[in-house]
Each structure stands twice: as structure tokens, then as C-alpha cells.
Amino acid sequence: MTTYATEKVGTTKDYSIFKYFDRNRIISKSHVENLRKDMNEKGQLERVTVNENWYVTDGQHRIAARMLDKKPVNFRIKKGASMTDVTVINNTGKRWNNKDWSRNYSHEEHKNNKPYLQYIEFKKTYGFPETVCTALLSEDLHDYGRKAFRAGNFKIVNYEKAKTNADQIGELTAIEPKLNVLKAALAFLNLKKLPNFKFNILKSQLEKNKRRLVSCNNVNDWVDVFIKDIYNHNLKPPHKRLVNRYI
């Protein structure tokens, strides 16, 4: 039996009454399967939350799992609940990833949607890890733009500059794939700030000396390896060697 908006809680097998925000994250089949197993063993311990118009603000995966097993969905009605509630719930629970946040905030209803549309394009073009993409776009070398990305106020400092840096990192990772990590990318950005740095020399030296490259645990060590074992190694005049000012 279905109970309606005059009541606070209810149970239904009429799955058609539930509506979904198109800004919400895409249903994960693996997550649904995990929930199926869990709920078949323990039951639905947490009610789905909907607003008075039956839009789901918490629990779309639970509904999908119950539908597959043709079992009733327990729900509660929270009057006035909106997409903002969906965002807060998942931000607090840390259940969303950048793909989910970008899907949400790139929607035309979000006033700051342009940076998220650019992020989606950037991620698709270069295929770097999420934190590498947000770091290059935000130029935030401490938080890498993660907090702002989740909050919906992500900003891109210079999109063309980010693409130039990404193109260069792409050329380097094509030579040595182990460079496709956040700390190596941040080290490269620091390297570019050093006097006498030239990208064509770094690329040429990497091709010659990539066997000397070792993975590092922090950015400063990556910078040190870039300089000592790659850039400066057997570098002949008139080319000028780099001095690591970050040590």
C-alpha cells in the first residue's frame, strides 16, 4: 500500500511514483548489487527520502535495488527537500566523486556551471587523474581545488594555460607513463618556474634518461629527481643547468 504526502512515512511497491533530479549522479550498477545483497540479508534499514512532489533526495540506489527484487520501498517525506539537500547529503557523506559533482554542477540550473563544463571537456580530452585536472585548472597547489569543486564554486584561473600545461604533461607521460600522477604534475609546474627552464630540453633529456627516473613520495623529491637525474644529467653547453630553489 502506498501512503501519500499527508503522512510522514510510507511503504510502496509502486516504483513509478518516484521522480529523479536529472542533476543527480548516475546510478551505479555495482552499488545497486551491493545494496541488494545487504538488504536481502538485513532488510531496508534506512528509509528513502522524497519531497512532497516525490522527487528523491536520498536513496535512488536503494529504490533501484528494491525494484530488482520486486520488494517494497520504505520512504519518508521531507517537505521542501531539493537538489541542495542531495548535494549536502553526499558532500557530508563523501559518497560522490568528481564525475558526480561535475554532473551536478554543470547543469544549467547551477549559476557557476561553466567551470564544470570546462572540467568535463578537459578530463575527457586529457584523461588525467581527477586531482591532476583540478590542480591544473585551479592552479591551487595545496588543496588542488577539491574543496571548491565539491562546494560548487570551483574556478578556473586560465583555461588556455591549463591546456598548455596539460599538452606538455601529456608529451612527458607518453615517454614515461609513471609521470601521470598528481605529485609529478605539481613538480613539473614548479620546475617551469625555475630560471633557464626549457620544455624542449626536459623532453629531450627525459627521452635519453628515463631509466634514471624513480617514483617519489612528495613534490620536492620529484623536483629534485627531475633536475638531477633528468634535466641536468650530462647536459652540455650552451644549455644551462637548473638550480633547485625548492630544496
PyMOL commands that set and color helices and strands:
alter all, ss='L'
color gray80, all
select helices_A, chain A and resi 15-17+29-42+60-68+83-93+98-105+114-126+130-138+146-151+159-175+177-179+182-191+199-212+219-231
alter helices_A, ss='H'
color red, helices_A
select strands_A, chain A and resi 9-12+48-50+56-58+73-77
alter strands_A, ss='S'
color yellow, strands_A
deselect
rebuild
show_as cartoon
